[in-house]
Amino acid sequence: MERIAGLHGHHWMRGLFDEVNDKYLKPYLVKSKARRNMDKSNLVRTANKLAAKDAAAFANSLEVWYEGGQTRHSNSQARYVA
């Protein structure tokens, strides 16, 4: 859609880097056996768990904020409830 409209979204540079990384850099810099095992590594699993935990905490803070009946302008700082 961006290419049709001729406009770029907020994360177009990240998408462009991911394309270049997957297409050119990764095949030359990482062994094929290691590429197959990349998603199975402990680091990737831990990062995914932390991202899910952060998303849950943010969703919880939004729920608390919404139930409190606050408006966007009533609280100048975002607070996360853990």
C-alpha positions in Angstrom: 0.0 0.0 0.0 2.9 2.4 0.8 4.5 1.8 -2.5 1.2 2.5 -4.4 0.5 5.7 -2.5 4.2 6.8 -2.5 4.2 7.5 1.2 6.2 5.9 4.0 4.8 4.7 7.3 6.4 5.1 10.7 8.4 1.9 10.6 9.4 1.8 6.9 13.2 2.0 7.7 12.9 -1.0 10.0 11.0 -3.0 7.3 13.7 -2.0 4.7 16.5 -3.1 7.0 14.7 -6.4 7.8 14.4 -7.1 4.0 18.0 -6.3 3.4 19.1 -8.4 6.4 17.0 -11.4 5.4 17.9 -11.3 1.8 21.6 -10.3 1.7 23.3 -10.1 5.1 22.0 -13.2 6.9 22.8 -15.7 4.1 26.4 -14.5 3.9 27.2 -13.9 7.6 25.3 -16.8 9.3 25.8 -20.5 8.6 22.7 -22.2 7.3 22.7 -24.7 10.2 22.8 -21.8 12.7 20.0 -19.9 10.9 17.7 -23.0 11.3 18.4 -22.9 15.1 18.2 -19.2 15.6 14.6 -19.1 16.7 15.1 -22.0 19.1 17.8 -20.2 21.1 17.3 -19.4 24.8 17.9 -15.7 24.1 15.1 -15.5 21.6 12.7 -17.4 23.9 13.6 -15.1 26.8 13.1 -12.0 24.7 9.7 -13.2 23.6 8.7 -13.9 27.2 9.8 -10.5 28.3 7.9 -8.8 25.4 4.7 -10.7 26.3 5.2 -9.7 30.0 5.6 -6.1 29.1 2.5 -6.2 26.8 0.5 -7.7 29.6 1.6 -5.1 32.1 0.8 -2.3 29.6 -2.7 -3.8 28.9 -3.3 -4.0 32.7 -2.3 -0.4 33.2 -4.7 0.6 30.4 -7.5 -1.4 32.0 -6.8 0.3 35.4 -6.7 3.7 33.6 -9.9 3.0 31.7 -11.8 1.8 34.8 -10.7 4.9 36.7 -12.5 7.1 34.2 -9.5 9.2 33.6 -9.0 11.2 30.4 -5.8 11.4 28.4 -5.1 14.8 29.8 -5.9 14.2 33.5 -2.6 12.3 34.1 0.5 13.8 32.5 2.7 10.7 33.2 1.9 7.2 32.1 2.1 4.8 35.0 2.5 1.0 34.7 0.9 -1.3 37.2 2.9 -4.4 37.7 
